[in-house]
Amino acid sequence: MYQGIIGTFFFTVTDVEVATFRELRRQREIQFSEYKCLSGLPKLHHTGRNLDGLSLTVQIFPLTPLALTVDKRLDSLLELAELGDEMPLVLGLTYYGLYVLRSIDVQHRIFHNGVTMSAEVSLNLTEYN
């Protein structure tokens, strides 16, 4: 079952592997300019918003030995980041818009003979406008 997509990376839960997000955080920051007054308190003026930030924690682990290796899934995320292109983000039935992948933090969870068997990946995205 597909749970979403960022660029060419699919979030999936299947009989073969789990590569899905555990946490989703969205940040929106509003901008204001402050003007000093000769008497009294400064005045604020709304000037718009900054680009939204979004972070996901992704869990990747195969359920059978025949599944794609975790390293291949990690490599595909690293390739997306290095391209620097804007990518559509869809989670469930919600289209979030275009985002760029700003940073990736990989925590290798389980090793067996030098091969990563499970990983947790933090993705930091910024809205593309």
ABEGO torsion letter per residue (X at the ends): XBAEBBEABBBBBBAABBBBBABBBBBBBBBBBBBBBABEBBBBBBAEBBBBBBBBBBBBBBABAABBBAAAAAAAAAAAAAAGBBBBBBBEABBAEBBBBABBBBBBABBBGGBBABBBBBBBBBBBX
